Amino acid sequence: MTHFNKRTQLIAASFVAAVLVAGCNGSNISVSSTPESPTLVWASCSEESLQGLECATLIVPKDYNNLTKGNFSLAVVRAKSTGSATERIGTLFFNPGGPGESGVSLAKVVAAALPQELHTHFDFVTWDPRGVARSSGLSECTDGSYTLPTTGPVNWAAVVDQMRNSEKVANEACAERYADIVPYISTNATVRDLDQLRQAVGDPKLTYWGTSYGTRIGYVYAHNYPDRVRAMLLTSPISPNATWPSFALGAGTAPDDALGFFFGKQSVAKQNYDSVITSLNDQALTLPSGAQVTHWDIQGTVASEVRSQSSYLSATSLLATVNTALNGTTSEKAQARATLDSMEWPTSYSIHGGATAFIGCLDYPQRLTRDEQAILAEQLRTQAPIFGFGASQGLFYCEGVNVRPDPVPVNFTNTQTNMLIMGSTHDALTPYSWATELSHNFLNSRVVTYDGTQHTPFLSTGSTCVDKLGIDYLVRLNRPNNNVSCPYVAPPQ
């Protein structure tokens, strides 16, 4: 999923990592493997930020239907089970989403967040999917970008052209530089890699936890290999039946819905937000360094931070600081403006490219015309007046992308796979309706509903209701007889 303000880096699984670490390098052992005999050889990770974990490399074919196309080297990392041989169940595979998020970079922080019961029963394994980070990643690709006037009316047609043209240039450059990679990084191919990983660790069936886009990897795996799933926990899922336009519209309206919930819980934040936006609509706030804070910055930052309840306090504090910088006493203004000046405020806004764009454009066959883009962008701004303008960047991901799509399956029914789905009622990235929709595709599923904005509520809200259900399912395959709801848990103040 996308981020508007790069000052705030909220990981799809809501586990925040300040720096994306370097991962597994040449000091770890790499061995050849084939689709018939996938192999992993583990060694202690050499990177300081991955100390205590084990790294390995899995060699997979770029094209499973044409092995002459060459191979990808997938970076894999493991936190070994702490339990005895009789306590250990197998491997818990994890993907944090994106598309384009690095599992390896997040491995240590996610492993540290796991409860001891999961460490006792499982090796925890995550990886960088093909095309991502250390796994033949598109490291030199850049994002498109666009600018907005600090105040006054906006020529939205011109902004749409900026988005379209800038992303086209970025994608064309990425495709030219990585012509031997971008055609082969679809989710369908990643799902085959995941089955190779399952075989390589020796598990007869897959135990999997996927968040956000990682749920697409999970449900496509379950669709392709329904008899190979032990347990599948999918949190804040992607729609299993979306077209590219419906995906963009659903994801694009979610932030405004989340902001409404956040403001309902944080009345002071709403008051400060209204005051700040009213002032900044008239005149941007100029900081001592000359940097400017615009109403776009505040809208984007707050929309980003409500994705995680742990950031509620940060969002509330930011709004209070900006309000003081605008309306406080002389000394209060000076202190607040100095605080804001220590932050990074963008002069342009990015449109995610690289793996995010190419994986999405491989997964969905639809391509939008210029007229369709303009109509949908206007629809987003109307339906989501706070953040719809920023979310419309997703309409342009496929500009300049000239790869043959490898569409994920849609509109299917699975009666076999044992699945637990978790969704938040006001998820700031993936609408709750997608969780219920997924349950209609997988009839042997249960839905856990969390009341809040939290993107991926498992192990991230302090909800014992949510966490117990997830742990009991992963360890003992216990699920409630019916769908259940868990109440909102207020974050610490």
C-alpha positions as CSV (number, residue, x, y, z in Angstrom):
1,M,0.0,0.0,0.0
2,T,1.1,3.6,-0.5
3,H,2.4,6.3,1.7
4,F,1.8,10.0,1.0
5,N,4.3,11.7,3.4
6,K,7.6,10.0,3.5
7,R,8.3,11.6,6.8
8,T,6.2,8.8,8.3
9,Q,7.2,5.3,7.4
10,L,4.4,3.0,8.6
11,I,5.1,-0.6,7.7
12,A,2.2,-2.6,6.3
13,A,2.1,-4.9,9.3
14,S,2.2,-1.9,11.6
15,F,5.6,-3.0,12.9
16,V,7.7,0.2,12.6
17,A,11.3,-0.2,11.5
18,A,13.3,3.1,11.4
19,V,15.9,1.8,9.0
20,L,15.6,-0.9,6.3
21,V,18.6,-3.1,7.1
22,A,21.0,-4.6,4.7
23,G,20.0,-8.2,5.1
24,C,21.8,-11.5,4.1
25,N,24.9,-11.1,2.1
26,G,27.6,-13.2,0.5
27,S,29.0,-14.5,3.8
28,N,25.9,-16.7,4.1
29,I,25.8,-20.1,2.3
30,S,24.0,-20.3,-1.0
31,V,23.3,-23.6,-2.7
32,S,21.5,-24.5,-5.9
33,S,18.1,-26.0,-5.8
34,T,15.5,-27.0,-8.4
35,P,11.7,-26.9,-8.3
36,E,11.9,-30.7,-7.6
37,S,14.4,-30.4,-4.7
38,P,14.3,-27.0,-3.1
39,T,17.2,-26.5,-0.6
40,L,18.0,-24.1,2.2
41,V,21.3,-24.2,4.1
42,W,21.2,-21.9,7.2
43,A,24.0,-19.9,8.7
44,S,24.2,-17.1,11.2
45,C,23.2,-13.8,9.6
46,S,26.3,-11.6,9.1
47,E,24.5,-8.3,9.3
48,E,24.7,-6.6,12.8
49,S,21.0,-5.7,12.6
50,L,20.1,-9.4,12.1
51,Q,22.3,-10.8,14.8
52,G,20.6,-13.8,16.5
53,L,18.8,-14.8,13.3
54,E,19.8,-17.3,10.6
55,C,20.0,-16.5,6.9
56,A,19.8,-18.6,3.8
57,T,19.3,-18.3,0.0
58,L,16.8,-20.1,-2.1
59,I,17.4,-20.4,-5.8
60,V,14.2,-20.4,-7.8
61,P,13.6,-20.2,-11.6
62,K,12.6,-16.9,-13.0
63,D,10.0,-18.7,-15.2
64,Y,8.7,-22.0,-13.9
65,N,7.5,-22.8,-17.3
66,N,10.8,-22.1,-19.0
67,L,13.8,-22.9,-16.9
68,T,16.2,-21.5,-19.5
69,K,15.3,-18.0,-18.4
70,G,17.6,-18.2,-15.5
71,N,17.2,-18.0,-11.7
72,F,16.4,-15.6,-8.9
73,S,18.2,-15.8,-5.5
74,L,15.7,-15.2,-2.7
75,A,16.9,-13.9,0.7
76,V,15.4,-15.9,3.6
77,V,15.7,-15.4,7.3
78,R,14.7,-17.5,10.3
79,A,14.2,-17.2,14.0
80,K,14.5,-20.8,15.2
81,S,11.9,-22.3,17.5
82,T,12.8,-22.2,21.2
83,G,10.7,-25.3,22.0
84,S,11.7,-29.0,22.2
85,A,11.4,-31.4,19.3
86,T,8.1,-32.5,20.6
87,E,6.8,-29.0,21.1
88,R,7.8,-27.7,17.7
89,I,5.0,-27.8,15.1
90,G,6.8,-26.5,12.1
91,T,7.4,-23.2,10.4
92,L,5.4,-20.0,10.5
93,F,5.9,-18.2,7.3
94,F,5.2,-14.4,7.3
95,N,4.9,-11.7,4.6
96,P,4.3,-8.1,5.6
97,G,2.7,-6.8,2.5
98,G,3.5,-4.0,0.1
99,P,3.7,-5.2,-2.6
100,G,7.4,-4.5,-2.2
101,E,7.9,-4.6,1.5
102,S,11.0,-6.5,2.7
103,G,10.3,-9.4,5.0
104,V,14.1,-9.7,5.8
105,S,14.3,-6.0,6.9
106,L,11.4,-6.5,9.2
107,A,12.4,-9.9,10.5
108,K,14.0,-8.9,13.8
109,V,11.3,-6.4,14.8
110,V,8.4,-8.8,13.9
111,A,10.2,-11.8,15.6
112,A,10.6,-9.7,18.8
113,A,6.9,-8.9,18.8
114,L,5.8,-12.6,18.6
115,P,4.6,-14.1,21.9
116,Q,6.6,-16.8,23.4
117,E,4.0,-19.4,22.6
118,L,4.6,-18.9,18.9
119,H,8.4,-19.0,19.3
120,T,8.0,-22.3,21.3
121,H,6.0,-24.0,18.5
122,F,7.4,-22.5,15.3
123,D,10.4,-21.5,13.5
124,F,9.6,-18.0,12.2
125,V,10.6,-17.5,8.6
126,T,10.2,-14.6,6.3
127,W,11.8,-13.6,3.0
128,D,12.2,-10.9,0.4
129,P,9.9,-12.0,-2.5
130,R,11.3,-11.9,-6.0
131,G,11.9,-8.3,-7.2
132,V,12.0,-7.0,-3.7
133,A,15.1,-5.7,-1.8
134,R,17.8,-8.5,-1.7
135,S,15.9,-10.9,-3.9
136,S,16.8,-9.5,-7.3
137,G,15.2,-6.3,-6.2
138,L,14.6,-3.2,-8.3
139,S,17.0,-1.1,-6.2
140,E,17.8,1.6,-8.7
141,C,14.2,2.3,-9.6
142,T,12.8,5.7,-8.6
143,D,9.3,6.9,-7.8
144,G,7.3,9.3,-9.8
145,S,6.3,12.6,-8.1
146,Y,4.0,15.5,-8.2
147,T,3.6,18.9,-6.6
148,L,0.7,20.9,-5.3
149,P,0.2,24.6,-4.8
150,T,0.7,25.6,-1.1
151,T,-2.6,27.5,-1.0
152,G,-5.4,28.5,-3.3
153,P,-7.3,26.6,-6.0
154,V,-5.8,23.5,-7.6
155,N,-5.8,22.7,-11.3
156,W,-6.5,19.0,-10.8
157,A,-6.2,18.2,-14.5
158,A,-2.7,19.5,-14.4
159,V,-1.9,17.5,-11.2
160,V,-3.3,14.3,-12.9
161,D,-1.0,15.0,-15.9
162,Q,2.0,15.4,-13.5
163,M,1.2,12.1,-11.8
164,R,0.7,10.3,-15.1
165,N,3.8,11.6,-16.9
166,S,6.2,11.4,-13.9
167,E,5.2,7.8,-13.2
168,K,5.5,6.9,-16.9
169,V,9.1,8.2,-17.0
170,A,10.0,6.4,-13.8
171,N,8.5,3.1,-14.8
172,E,10.0,3.1,-18.3
173,A,13.5,3.7,-16.8
174,C,13.0,0.9,-14.3
175,A,11.8,-1.5,-17.0
176,E,14.7,-0.7,-19.2
177,R,17.3,-1.2,-16.4
178,Y,15.7,-4.4,-15.1
179,A,14.3,-5.9,-18.3
180,D,15.4,-9.4,-17.2
181,I,13.5,-9.1,-13.9
182,V,10.2,-7.1,-14.2
183,P,8.4,-9.7,-16.3
184,Y,8.8,-12.4,-13.7
185,I,7.8,-10.9,-10.4
186,S,4.0,-11.5,-10.3
187,T,2.2,-12.8,-7.2
188,N,1.5,-16.1,-9.0
189,A,5.3,-16.6,-9.3
190,T,5.8,-15.6,-5.7
191,V,3.2,-18.2,-4.6
192,R,5.2,-20.9,-6.4
193,D,8.3,-19.7,-4.5
194,L,6.4,-19.9,-1.3
195,D,5.6,-23.6,-2.0
196,Q,9.3,-24.1,-2.7
197,L,10.1,-22.6,0.7
198,R,7.5,-24.9,2.4
199,Q,9.2,-27.9,0.8
200,A,12.7,-26.7,1.6
201,V,11.9,-26.5,5.4
202,G,10.3,-29.9,5.2
203,D,6.7,-28.9,6.2
204,P,4.1,-31.2,4.7
205,K,1.6,-28.3,4.9
206,L,1.9,-24.5,5.1
207,T,1.4,-22.4,8.2
208,Y,1.2,-18.8,7.0
209,W,0.6,-15.3,8.3
210,G,0.1,-12.6,5.7
211,T,-0.8,-9.0,6.2
212,S,-2.2,-6.5,3.7
213,Y,-0.8,-7.4,0.3
214,G,0.7,-10.4,1.9
215,T,-2.9,-11.8,2.1
216,R,-2.9,-11.9,-1.7
217,I,0.1,-14.2,-1.6
218,G,-1.8,-16.3,1.0
219,Y,-5.2,-16.6,-0.7
220,V,-3.6,-17.3,-4.1
221,Y,-1.6,-20.0,-2.5
222,A,-4.7,-21.5,-0.9
223,H,-6.5,-21.3,-4.2
224,N,-3.7,-23.1,-6.0
225,Y,-2.8,-25.6,-3.3
226,P,-5.9,-26.1,-1.1
227,D,-4.6,-29.4,0.2
228,R,-1.2,-28.0,1.3
229,V,-2.5,-25.5,3.9
230,R,-2.3,-26.3,7.6
231,A,-3.3,-22.8,8.8
232,M,-3.7,-19.5,7.1
233,L,-4.1,-16.3,9.1
234,L,-4.8,-13.3,6.8
235,T,-5.0,-9.9,8.5
236,S,-6.4,-6.7,6.8
237,P,-6.9,-8.6,3.5
238,I,-6.8,-7.4,-0.1
239,S,-10.0,-7.9,-2.1
240,P,-9.9,-11.3,-3.9
241,N,-12.1,-10.1,-6.7
242,A,-11.0,-6.6,-7.4
243,T,-10.3,-5.0,-10.8
244,W,-7.6,-2.3,-10.8
245,P,-10.2,0.5,-10.7
246,S,-12.2,-1.1,-7.8
247,F,-8.9,-1.8,-5.9
248,A,-7.8,1.8,-6.3
249,L,-11.2,3.2,-5.2
250,G,-11.4,0.9,-2.2
251,A,-7.9,1.6,-1.0
252,G,-8.3,5.3,-1.8
253,T,-11.3,6.0,0.3
254,A,-10.1,4.0,3.4
255,P,-7.9,6.8,4.9
256,D,-10.9,9.2,5.1
257,D,-13.0,6.6,6.8
258,A,-10.1,6.0,9.3
259,L,-9.7,9.7,10.0
260,G,-13.4,9.9,10.9
261,F,-13.0,7.1,13.5
262,F,-9.8,8.7,14.9
263,F,-11.4,12.1,15.3
264,G,-14.4,10.5,17.0
265,K,-12.0,9.0,19.6
266,Q,-9.8,12.1,19.8
267,S,-12.0,15.2,20.0
268,V,-9.1,17.5,20.8
269,A,-7.3,16.3,17.7
270,K,-10.3,17.0,15.6
271,Q,-10.5,20.6,17.0
272,N,-6.9,21.2,16.3
273,Y,-7.1,19.7,12.9
274,D,-10.0,21.9,11.9
275,S,-8.1,25.0,13.2
276,V,-4.9,24.1,11.5
277,I,-6.4,23.2,8.1
278,T,-8.4,26.4,8.1
279,S,-5.3,28.5,8.7
280,L,-3.1,26.6,6.3
281,N,-5.6,26.8,3.5
282,D,-5.1,30.5,3.6
283,Q,-1.3,30.6,4.2
284,A,1.4,27.9,4.6
285,L,3.4,27.9,7.8
286,T,6.9,29.1,7.2
287,L,9.5,27.6,9.6
288,P,12.8,29.3,10.7
289,S,14.8,27.3,8.1
290,G,12.5,28.5,5.3
291,A,10.7,25.2,5.0
292,Q,7.0,25.3,4.6
293,V,4.2,23.2,6.2
294,T,1.1,23.1,4.0
295,H,-2.4,21.7,4.6
296,W,-1.4,18.9,2.2
297,D,1.4,17.9,4.6
298,I,-0.9,17.8,7.6
299,Q,-3.6,15.8,5.8
300,G,-1.1,13.3,4.5
301,T,0.7,12.9,7.8
302,V,-2.3,12.4,9.9
303,A,-3.9,10.0,7.4
304,S,-0.7,8.0,7.5
305,E,-0.4,7.9,11.3
306,V,-3.9,6.7,12.0
307,R,-3.1,3.4,10.2
308,S,-1.5,2.4,13.5
309,Q,-3.1,3.0,16.9
310,S,0.4,3.3,18.4
311,S,0.7,6.5,16.3
312,Y,-2.5,8.1,17.6
313,L,-0.6,10.0,20.3
314,S,2.0,11.1,17.7
315,A,-0.8,12.4,15.4
316,T,-2.5,14.2,18.2
317,S,0.7,15.8,19.4
318,L,1.6,16.9,15.9
319,L,-1.7,18.6,15.4
320,A,-1.3,20.4,18.8
321,T,2.2,21.5,17.9
322,V,1.1,22.9,14.5
323,N,-1.9,24.7,16.1
324,T,0.4,26.2,18.7
325,A,2.9,27.3,16.0
326,L,0.0,29.1,14.3
327,N,-2.1,30.4,17.2
328,G,0.1,30.3,20.4
329,T,1.8,33.1,22.2
330,T,5.0,34.5,20.7
331,S,7.2,32.3,22.8
332,E,5.0,29.3,22.3
333,K,5.0,29.8,18.5
334,A,8.8,30.0,18.5
335,Q,9.2,26.7,20.4
336,A,6.6,24.9,18.3
337,R,8.1,26.1,15.0
338,A,11.5,25.0,16.1
339,T,10.1,21.5,16.9
340,L,8.4,21.4,13.5
341,D,11.7,22.5,11.8
342,S,13.4,19.4,13.1
343,M,11.1,17.3,10.9
344,E,11.3,16.7,7.2
345,W,8.6,18.4,5.2
346,P,8.4,17.5,1.5
347,T,8.3,19.9,-1.4
348,S,6.9,17.2,-3.7
349,Y,5.0,14.0,-3.1
350,S,6.0,10.6,-4.4
351,I,4.1,8.0,-6.4
352,H,5.3,4.5,-5.5
353,G,7.1,2.8,-8.4
354,G,9.5,-0.1,-8.6
355,A,8.3,-3.4,-7.3
356,T,5.0,-1.9,-6.0
357,A,4.1,-0.8,-9.5
358,F,5.3,-3.8,-11.5
359,I,3.9,-6.4,-9.2
360,G,0.5,-4.7,-9.2
361,C,0.5,-4.3,-12.9
362,L,1.4,-8.0,-13.4
363,D,-1.4,-9.1,-11.0
364,Y,-4.1,-7.0,-12.6
365,P,-4.7,-7.0,-16.4
366,Q,-6.7,-3.8,-16.6
367,R,-5.1,-0.7,-18.0
368,L,-6.8,2.7,-17.5
369,T,-7.3,5.2,-20.3
370,R,-6.5,8.9,-19.7
371,D,-10.3,9.6,-19.5
372,E,-10.8,6.8,-17.0
373,Q,-8.0,8.0,-14.9
374,A,-9.4,11.5,-14.8
375,I,-12.9,10.3,-13.9
376,L,-11.7,8.0,-11.2
377,A,-9.4,10.7,-9.7
378,E,-12.3,13.1,-9.5
379,Q,-14.4,10.3,-8.0
380,L,-11.8,9.7,-5.3
381,R,-11.5,13.4,-4.5
382,T,-15.3,13.6,-4.1
383,Q,-15.8,10.4,-2.0
384,A,-12.7,11.1,0.1
385,P,-12.3,14.9,0.4
386,I,-9.5,14.7,2.9
387,F,-7.1,12.3,1.3
388,G,-8.6,11.2,-2.0
389,F,-6.3,13.4,-4.0
390,G,-3.2,11.7,-2.6
391,A,-4.7,8.2,-2.9
392,S,-5.4,8.8,-6.6
393,Q,-1.7,8.2,-7.3
394,G,-2.5,4.5,-7.4
395,L,-4.4,5.1,-10.7
396,F,-1.1,5.7,-12.5
397,Y,1.0,2.8,-11.3
398,C,0.9,1.1,-14.7
399,E,1.9,4.1,-16.8
400,G,4.9,3.1,-18.9
401,V,4.6,-0.6,-17.8
402,N,4.8,-2.8,-20.8
403,V,4.8,-6.3,-19.4
404,R,2.4,-9.1,-20.1
405,P,0.1,-9.4,-17.1
406,D,0.0,-12.6,-15.1
407,P,-3.4,-12.1,-13.4
408,V,-4.2,-13.5,-10.0
409,P,-7.3,-15.7,-9.8
410,V,-10.6,-13.9,-9.0
411,N,-14.2,-14.8,-8.4
412,F,-13.4,-18.3,-7.1
413,T,-14.9,-20.4,-4.3
414,N,-12.8,-22.5,-2.0
415,T,-14.6,-24.8,0.5
416,Q,-11.5,-26.6,1.8
417,T,-8.9,-24.3,3.2
418,N,-8.9,-23.8,7.0
419,M,-8.6,-20.0,7.2
420,L,-8.9,-17.2,9.9
421,I,-9.4,-13.7,8.5
422,M,-9.0,-10.5,10.6
423,G,-10.2,-7.1,9.6
424,S,-10.6,-3.7,11.2
425,T,-13.9,-1.9,10.8
426,H,-12.2,1.4,9.8
427,D,-8.9,0.1,8.4
428,A,-6.9,3.0,7.0
429,L,-5.5,1.0,4.1
430,T,-7.7,-2.0,3.2
431,P,-11.4,-1.5,3.7
432,Y,-13.2,-3.9,6.1
433,S,-15.5,-4.9,3.3
434,W,-12.6,-6.8,1.7
435,A,-12.3,-9.0,4.8
436,T,-15.9,-10.1,4.5
437,E,-15.6,-10.5,0.8
438,L,-12.6,-12.8,1.3
439,S,-14.7,-14.9,3.6
440,H,-17.3,-15.4,0.8
441,N,-14.6,-16.8,-1.4
442,F,-13.3,-19.1,1.3
443,L,-16.3,-20.8,2.8
444,N,-14.3,-22.7,5.4
445,S,-13.2,-19.5,7.1
446,R,-14.0,-17.4,10.2
447,V,-13.8,-13.6,10.4
448,V,-12.5,-11.7,13.5
449,T,-13.6,-8.1,13.4
450,Y,-11.7,-5.5,15.3
451,D,-13.4,-2.1,15.9
452,G,-10.8,0.5,15.0
453,T,-8.5,1.8,12.3
454,Q,-5.6,-0.5,12.9
455,H,-4.1,-1.9,9.7
456,T,-3.4,-5.6,10.6
457,P,-4.8,-5.8,14.1
458,F,-3.0,-9.0,15.2
459,L,-0.3,-8.4,17.8
460,S,-0.4,-4.6,17.2
461,T,-3.3,-3.2,19.2
462,G,-3.0,-4.7,22.7
463,S,-6.3,-6.5,22.1
464,T,-6.2,-9.7,24.0
465,C,-9.4,-10.7,22.2
466,V,-7.7,-10.5,18.8
467,D,-4.3,-11.9,19.9
468,K,-5.7,-14.9,21.7
469,L,-7.8,-15.9,18.8
470,G,-4.9,-15.7,16.4
471,I,-2.5,-17.6,18.6
472,D,-5.0,-20.3,19.4
473,Y,-5.6,-20.8,15.7
474,L,-2.0,-20.9,14.6
475,V,-0.9,-23.3,17.4
476,R,-3.9,-25.5,17.9
477,L,-6.1,-24.8,14.8
478,N,-8.9,-23.7,17.1
479,R,-11.3,-21.2,15.6
480,P,-14.6,-19.8,16.9
481,N,-17.7,-21.6,15.7
482,N,-19.0,-18.3,14.3
483,N,-17.5,-15.0,13.2
484,V,-16.6,-12.8,16.3
485,S,-16.0,-9.2,17.1
486,C,-13.4,-7.6,19.3
487,P,-13.9,-4.2,20.9
488,Y,-11.7,-1.1,20.4
489,V,-8.7,-0.9,22.7
490,A,-7.6,2.7,23.4
491,P,-3.9,3.2,22.9
492,P,-1.8,4.3,25.9
493,Q,-1.7,8.0,26.4
